[in-house]
Amino acid sequence: MSTPPPTPSTPHPAPAAPRDVVGVGIGPANLSLAALAHPLTELDAVFYEQRPRFDWHPGQLIEGTTLQVPFLADLVTLADPVSPWSFLNYLRTRDRLFPFYFAERFHIHRAEYDAYCRWVSENLPGLHFGHHVDSVRWNPERDLFEVDFTRLDTEGDAALGRTYTRNVVLGVGTEPFVPEPLKPLVEAPGVPVLHAADYLDARDRLLTAGHVTVIGAGQSGAEIFLDLLRHRPAGREGLHWLGRTEAFAPMEYSKLGLEHFTPDYTRYFHALAETTRDRLVAAQWRLHKGIGTDTIAAIHDELYRRTLDGGWPDTVLTPGVHVRTAGRLATTKVELHLEHTEQGTRSRLTTDAVVLATGYRERPLDRLLAGLDPYIRRDSHDRPKVDEHFRMVLDPSVTASGCHLHIQNAALHTHGVGTPDLGLAAWRSATILNTLTGKETYPLPNRTAFTTFGLEPRPHIPRARNERTTGPLTPLADVR
């Protein structure tokens, strides 16, 4: 959503009939929604994405890396196990069910998940890639949202379009986060300083660098450090791995710990006070920002293997460190000014390349929703309020018309650590679709965890119904 489109030509006329749903962005979240919406012929839904095709973190599909959730956390299964868009049906269409059965894999390779999602995106109707959504506004004369987009073709030409809709679902995802001290280095040419999102594109160059520093103590940092370690010569590894957290800590992966990624916990979290939610999000980093135990074990095994002939590998692994400032030395090196949080000591590190495994942040919505700003209700930190049905809380003048703005993957502050988790994508999409249809289109479980979160009885979330009965709905159709 951040790349400005080329200068457009004459706008296309808007469709005569309003849509029921317009999805903005086609990542796993909205792809899940589109897949579950596909059999609902009473909904006229369309989805826009500025990229030319589906791609899921292509720069981090390192060979051998796996999802941190089971294959059942596909786009649809946990809401509709018989959906034709399931991962198992994808395997069936490829004649790969028996090989998968004998492989006994509960956690599939990331590259396979990417291929599965691309298969869905290439076969599911109503998805429009190469469409940059410019703005979402409320039209009080029509009592509808108007969505302006720019259609981009393969030759770079552009044409404007507008769609009217009763409901919008935002699924614009996240964007790479670069700490302030390192932004000037990333933007300047010369010594490679890059985000982990671009790792595979720069991998060959990194392997020839004399010394490489990886910053970030999460799963991405661990995977990149391990990949570099495996492909650099013994005794001349030249690797530093730094992290802000007090340890290279394993992700919480106990059975009961995983129940934080259930609808039960999401509902419990949403009902808490804002200050409590903010405190919990900061404290629960090991639930979703730790390192897989298999990855930690693989790193230790590789380091240990390199001691068998005597000596220690040329690697330094230091947690509890943050980068205060950074700069370039001539045109060939980078100098990082470090501070150790617990010791209070400072030092300098000179390196030939830096990989920033510093995570992702929710993509800003201010520009996209500028026209809706007067209608959006916000909390004490100026963040949009989001109700239990994943709808932004808007002015009653909008919601009284039965129109709503749903949001996916950008509600960490209201729905907790499960917000970016792939395992809740199908449940969240089914919740949204039940809200849109005003009925239990997808029956969802009343209980999903053995843990009882809180002393109060579990809140019952009734299905939401539009306050105004809409007219006849049209079937799924392409952009007119």
N, C-alpha and C positions, 0 to 999 in steps of 0.2 A: 504493500500500500504506500510505500514511501517514495518510490521512483516516479518523478513527474512524467506524464505522458508527452508524446510529441504534439506539435501544434495540430489541432484537429481540423477536419473539413466541416461541411454543412451538417447540422444535427439530423439524425433520423427521427421520424415521428414516433411518439410514444404509443404503446399498445392502447387500443380502445378500451379494453376491459382491464381492471387492475389485477395484479397478481395477488395470490394469497400469501406467498412467502418469497422474499428475495434474500438469498444468502450472499454475504460479502466475504470472500476468501474461500479457498478450497484446500484446506489442510485436512488432516485426519478428522478433526472435530466436525466441520461442515460436510466432509465426505461421508461421515457416519450419518449425519442428518439426511443427506440426499439419498443414501442407500435405504434408510428406513422409511423415507417419504415416498420412495418410488412406487410401492404397491397401493398407495392411498390416492386413488383416482379422483377423490373429491378435492384434493389440494392441487392448485396450480403453482408450482414452485420452480424457481430458476436460481442458479448460482453463478457468481462472477469471480474470476481470478485473473490477476494481471500477468502471472507467469504463463509461458506458452504451453506448459504441461505440468502434471503433478510431479513434484520432487520433494522428498522428505530428507532434509539434512544431508544433501549429497556429499558435502565435504567431510562428513564424519562416518561414512559407511566403510570403516576400516575392516579389512578382511578378518573374519572370525568373530567380530563383535556381535553381541546378541541383545535383544530387547530385555529390559528388566521386568517385564510383565509376561505372563504366559500367553500362548497363542490364542487362548479363548478371549483375550482382550483385543479382539479384532474390531471391525467397524460395527458389527451388528449382533454377534452371538449372544451376549449377555442381556439383550433385550428381545431378540428373535432368533432362536437357534436354528430355525428352518429357513432362514432367509437365503435366497440364492447368492447373496453377496458376502457370504461367510468365507473365512480363510480355508476351511475344509472344502467348500465347493470350488474355490479357486484351485486347490490341489487336484480335485477331481477333473476339472476341465483341462488340466495339464498332464493327466495320467500319472500323478505323483502321490496318490493316496497311500499305496503300499510302501513305496520307499520312505515316506514320512512315518508310516506306522512302524517300520522296522528301525528307523533312526531313533525313535523314542525321545524326541525332542519336545520338551515342554516350553522352552524358551528358544524362539526361532532367531535366525540371523537377521540383523537389521536390514541387510540388503534384500532379504526375502520379504520382509514386511513392506519395504518400499516397492518391490515388484508387485506384491499383492494389491496395494493401494492404487498403483498405476493401472493395473488390470481393471479394477472397479471404475476408476475415473475414465478409462477409455471405452467402457461398455455401458455406462450409466447415462441416460438421457438427461437433458436439462442443465448440463454443466458447460460453462462457456469460459474457456481459457483465452488469454489475450484480451481481457476486458478489465481496464483499470477503473475502479469505482472512485469518482472524484468527490462526491458529497452525498449525504443523506439529510433530507430536510422534511419538515412537516408542512403540508399544504392545508391550511384550515378551511379553505373554500371547498376542497374535495373531501376533507376528512380522510386523507391518505398520506402515506409517506411518498416522497418522490426521490428516486435514486438516479443520479446522473452518472454516466459512465463514458469512458472513451474506449472504443473498440480499436485494437491495434492489429494490423495484419503483418504478415511475414516480411514485407518489404519496408516496414516502418511507417506506413501511412496510417492515419487515424481518422476516426469519424465519431461524432458525439451521438449519444443516445440517452433516453430517459425512460424509466419504468416507474409506474405507480403501483404501490403495494399496500396491503393491509398490515403486513408484518415484515420485519427485517430481522435477520439473524446474523450477527457479527461474529466471524470466525477468522480474524486477520492474524491470529497467532502472535508470535514473539519475534524479537530481533536481537542480534548479538549485542552483548553489553561489553563496552570497553571502558575501563576505569579512566577517570579524567587525566591522571599523570601520563598515560600512555597514548591518548588520542592523537597528539601531534606526531608521534612516531609511526602510528598505523597509517596516517594520511600522507606521510612523506615517502618518497622513493628511496631506494638504497637498501640498507640492511633490512632483511625480512622481519617485520613485526606484524603479526597477523592474528586474527581470531581463529579459534578452533573450527569455526564454521567453514573456513577455507583451507583446512589442513591438507586434505588430499591433493588439492591443486598445487600446493607448495611443497609437498613431501619430498620430491627428488632434490629440490634445492636445499631443504633442511638437512637431508642426509649427507650432503657434501660440506655443510658448514662445520667449522672447527669446534664450535661450542654452541649448544642450544639450551635455552632456558624455557621450561614449561611453567606457567603460572596458573594455579587453580587446583584445588585439592578434591574436586568432585570426580564423577565417573569419566567425563570427557578428558580431564587432565590425566587421569590414571591410564586410560586407553592410549592416549597419544604418547605418554612417557614410555609405556610398555612397547608400543610399536617402534619408536625410535631406538629404544634399548636393544630390541631384537635384531635390528638392521644396522647397528654400528659395531665396529671391530672391538673385540675384547681388549681391555687395557687402554683403549683410546675412545671410550664412550663419549666423554665430554658433555655430560648432561647434568643440569640442575633442575630440580623439581621443587617449587615453592608453593605454599598454600597459606591462606589467612587463618584457617581453623587450627585449633590447638593440636590436632592429630590428623593423620591420613586415616580417617575413620570409616569403618564399614557401615553400609546402609542398614537401617533397621529392617530386618527381613524375617522376623519371627512371625509365627502364624497369627498371634493376637495383635502384634504390632501392625501387621498388614490390614487389620480391620479399620485403621484410620483412612483407608481408601475404599470405604463402603458408603452407600447412600445413608446408612444409619448415622455415621459420623458426620457426613456432610450436613445433614439436617440438624444435628446437635450443634455443630459449629456455627451454622447460620443463625441459630437462635440466641447465641451468646452476645454479650455487650461488645460494642465496637472496640473498646480498649482491651478487653480480654482477647478478642480475636487477633488484634495486632501483636499482643505479647506472645500468643501461641505460635503464630506464623514464624516469628523470629527464633523461637526456641525449638521448633520442630525440624530444623534443617537436616538432621540425620534421617528423617523419614523419606526425604526425596533428593537430598544433595550429597549423600554419602556415596561410598564406592562399593560395588559388588564384591562379595567375599572371594569369588572366583578370580576376579581381576587382581585383588590384593595378593592372593596366593600365587598367581602367575608372575607378578612382579618380583615377589620374594624368591620364587623358584629360579627365575632368570638371573637375578643378582647372585644367588647362591651358586648357580652353575658356573658363573664367571670367577668364582674363588677357588675352583677345584685344582687349578695349577699353581696356587699360591698368589698372594696379593689380593687387593680389593679392586673392584671396578671403579673407573673414573666417573663416579656419580655422587651427587650430593642431594639428599632428600630432606628438606627442612620445612616443617609446618610452623604455624604461629608467626608468619612473616607477612608484612604488607609492604607494597612499593610506595614510598613517599613521593619521590620524583624520579624522572628518567630523562635521558638526553643522548644524543649521538656523539660519538667520538670520531672525528674526521668523517669519513664516509663508509667505514667498514665495520664499525662496532657500535654497540649500545651500552651505556652505563646505567645501571639500576641502583638507586639509593634505597636501601632496605632498612626496615625497623622491626626488631623482634618484640612482639607484644608483651610477653611475660618478663623478659630480661630488661626491656627498656633500652637495649643496645642498638647501635646503628652500624651499618657497613655498606660497602659498595661492591657491586658485581659487574664485571665486564663480560659481555657475551657477544656472539656473532649472529644470533637469531633469537627471537622470542615468539612463543606460541601462547596466546591468551585463552586459556580454558576457563574464562571468567563468567560463563553462563549466558543466559538470555533474560530479557525483560519484556514485559507485556508491551506490545506495540502501541504507541500513543494514539489516542482516538480524537484528540482535540480538533485537528484539522478536518478530519472526515466528518465529524459531528458538529462542526461550528454552527451550522444552521439550526441545530437542535438545542444548543446550549441553554436558551431561556426555559426550555421545557424539562431539562434533566435535573433531578433532585440529587443532591450530593451530601456526603457525610462531613464530619468535622475536619477531615484532611483533604477535602475537595475532590474526593473520589466518587464516582457514580454509585448510588445505592442500587442494589440488585436484590430482587425478591426471591422467595424460595423456588419459583418456577423459572429462574434464570432470566427474568425480565428486568430491564432497567426501570427504575421507578421514575415515571414521567408525570408531568402535570395532568390533573384530571381532565383538562380540556382535550387531551390526546386520548387517554385510556378510556374515557367515556364513550368514544366512538368504536371501541372494540379493537383498536389497533395497538400493537405492542412492538417493542424493540428488545429482542433477546440477545444475549451475549454468551459467547463460548470462550473458554481459556483466558479470560481476563477478569476473573472474579476471585482471585486469591484472597483478597481482603474480606470477602463476604462468604465464601464457600470453602476456604481452607486448602490444605495441601493436596487434596484430590483434584483440584482444578486443572492442572496440566497432565494428570495421569491418564494414560491411554485406557486403563481398565474401567474408567467411569464414562468414557465417551458415549457408548451405546445407551447407557442408562440416562445420561443427560439429554441425548438426542430424543429418546423416547419420552422423557418428561416434557420436553418442549413440544413435541408432536401431540401428546395428549392434551396439552394446554391449547394448542392451535385448533384441534378438532373438537374440543369441549367434551371429550369422552375418553374412556379408557381404551384407546386404540391399541396400545401395547400394555397389557397387564403387567404391573411392576410389583415386586415383592414388598410386603409390609415390613419384613425383618430381614436383615442381611448380615448381622454380626452377632456373635455370642456375647460380646462386651455390651454392657448397658452403660452408655455415656451419660452421666449425670444421675441425680436422684429423682428428678421429675419424670413422670411417664413420657414415653416417646410421643413427640408431637405428631398428630395425624395431619398429613398434608392433603387436603381435599383437591380434587382435580379442578383446574381453573376453567371457567367458561367465559367466553366473550360476553360483554354486557349488552351487545346489540346483535341481533340475529342478522347474519349477512345473507345476501342473495345467493342464487345458484352459483356453484363453483365450477370452474372449467378444468378440464384435464391438463396434465403436464404438456407443455408445448415449448418450442424453441422461441428465442427472442424474435419478436416481430419487428 
